[in-house]
């Protein structure tokens, strides 16, 4: 992802005024600038005439993000290497935000690396101590992964 982010300015220069490329670049840049915390509450879905339209859950998020829009604009355009976005419009659209969350949750569930991380985070000290008795490194890792996956699945239900 970092390699893609670094190539965005060059990609935009090469694409000229291609709206589809500008929109795709703005959406990718938003993910980086917004960070993980905002991505669950604010979902960009369109770039129209240099206005990035972002769906938010409610009026509270709308007001908070409007107050931060200058910082967000600066971050976006700095990352993109040019003024691709001149204004951010925050629209209250909880349905769009929920739909995006569902898609990301599905992707997390199917991403094996993310599944492994979640499994290992679910492991308690007691299970970890029990695993120390397993001398084979590969077998110990598999045991911890299976136990963590089971715990994670139960906690998700």
C-alpha positions in Angstrom: 0.0 0.0 0.0 2.9 2.4 0.8 4.3 1.9 -2.7 0.9 2.7 -4.2 0.6 5.9 -2.1 4.1 7.1 -3.2 3.2 6.6 -6.9 -0.1 8.6 -6.7 1.4 12.0 -7.7 3.2 10.5 -10.7 0.0 8.5 -11.7 -2.0 11.7 -11.5 0.4 13.7 -13.7 0.5 10.9 -16.2 -3.3 10.6 -16.3 -3.8 14.4 -16.9 -7.4 15.4 -16.2 -8.9 11.8 -16.3 -11.8 12.1 -13.7 -11.9 8.4 -13.0 -8.2 8.4 -12.1 -8.5 11.5 -10.0 -11.5 10.0 -8.1 -9.7 6.7 -7.5 -6.6 8.5 -6.2 -8.6 10.7 -3.9 -10.4 7.7 -2.4 -7.1 5.8 -1.8 -5.6 9.0 -0.3 -8.6 9.4 2.0 -7.9 5.9 3.5 -4.4 7.0 4.5 -5.3 10.6 5.6 -8.4 9.6 7.6 -6.7 6.7 9.4 -8.4 3.7 10.8 -10.5 5.5 13.4 -12.3 7.8 10.9 -12.7 5.2 8.2 -15.4 3.4 10.2 -17.4 6.6 10.6 -16.8 8.5 7.3 -16.8 6.9 3.8 -15.8 8.8 0.7 -17.9 7.7 -2.3 -17.5 10.3 -5.0 -15.3 13.1 -6.3 -17.4 15.6 -8.2 -15.7 18.7 -9.7 -13.0 18.6 -7.1 -15.5 18.1 -4.2 -14.9 14.9 -2.3 -18.3 13.6 -1.0 -18.0 11.7 2.2 -20.8 9.8 3.9 -21.0 10.1 7.7 -23.1 8.3 10.3 -24.8 11.3 11.9 -24.8 15.1 12.5 -22.2 14.8 15.3 -19.7 13.3 12.9 -20.6 15.7 10.2 -19.9 18.7 12.5 -16.7 17.2 13.9 -15.3 16.4 10.4 -16.3 19.8 9.0 -14.2 21.4 11.7 -11.3 19.2 10.6 -11.8 19.6 6.9 -8.9 22.0 6.4 -6.5 19.5 7.9 -8.0 16.7 5.9 -7.8 18.7 2.6 -4.2 19.6 3.3 -3.3 15.9 4.0 -5.2 14.7 0.9 -3.6 17.2 -1.5 -0.1 16.8 0.0 -0.4 13.0 -0.5 -1.7 13.5 -4.1 1.0 16.1 -5.0 -1.6 18.5 -6.4 -4.9 20.1 -5.6 -7.2 17.3 -6.6 -9.7 18.1 -3.9 -10.7 21.7 -3.1 -13.7 20.9 -0.8 -15.0 18.0 1.3 -18.8 17.7 1.6 -19.9 15.5 4.6 -23.3 14.0 3.9 -25.3 12.3 6.6 -25.8 8.8 5.1 -25.6 6.0 7.7 -26.8 3.4 5.1 -23.7 4.0 3.0 -21.4 3.9 6.0 -23.0 0.6 7.3 -22.7 -1.0 3.8 -19.0 -0.1 3.7 -18.4 -1.4 7.2 -20.0 -4.7 6.2 -17.8 -5.0 3.1 -14.7 -4.3 5.2 -15.7 -6.8 7.8 -16.2 -9.4 5.2 -12.8 -8.6 3.7 -11.2 -8.9 7.2 -12.8 -12.3 7.7 -11.5 -13.6 4.4 -8.0 -12.1 4.7 -5.8 -14.9 6.2 -3.3 -12.5 7.7 -6.0 -10.5 9.5 -7.6 -13.7 10.7 -4.3 -14.8 12.2 -3.8 -11.4 13.9 -7.2 -11.5 15.4 -6.7 -15.1 16.6 -3.4 -14.3 18.3 -5.0 -11.2 20.0 -7.7 -13.4 21.4 -5.3 -15.7 23.2 -5.3 -15.4 27.0 -2.2 -15.8 29.3 -3.5 -19.1 30.5 -3.6 -20.5 26.9 -0.2 -19.0 26.1 1.3 -20.7 29.3 -0.2 -24.0 28.3 1.3 -23.7 24.8 4.7 -23.2 26.3 4.7 -26.9 27.1 4.7 -27.7 23.4 8.3 -28.0 22.3 7.7 -28.2 18.5 7.6 -24.5 17.4 5.3 -25.2 14.4 2.9 -27.3 16.5 2.8 -24.7 19.2 2.0 -21.9 16.7 -0.7 -24.1 15.1 -2.2 -24.8 18.6 -2.2 -21.1 19.5 -3.8 -20.2 16.1 -6.5 -22.8 16.5 -7.3 -21.8 20.1 -7.3 -18.1 19.2 -9.5 -18.6 16.2 -12.0 -20.5 18.3 -12.1 -17.8 21.0 -12.4 -15.1 18.4 -15.3 -16.9 16.7 -17.1 -17.4 20.0 -16.7 -13.7 21.0 -18.0 -12.6 17.6 -21.2 -14.5 17.9 
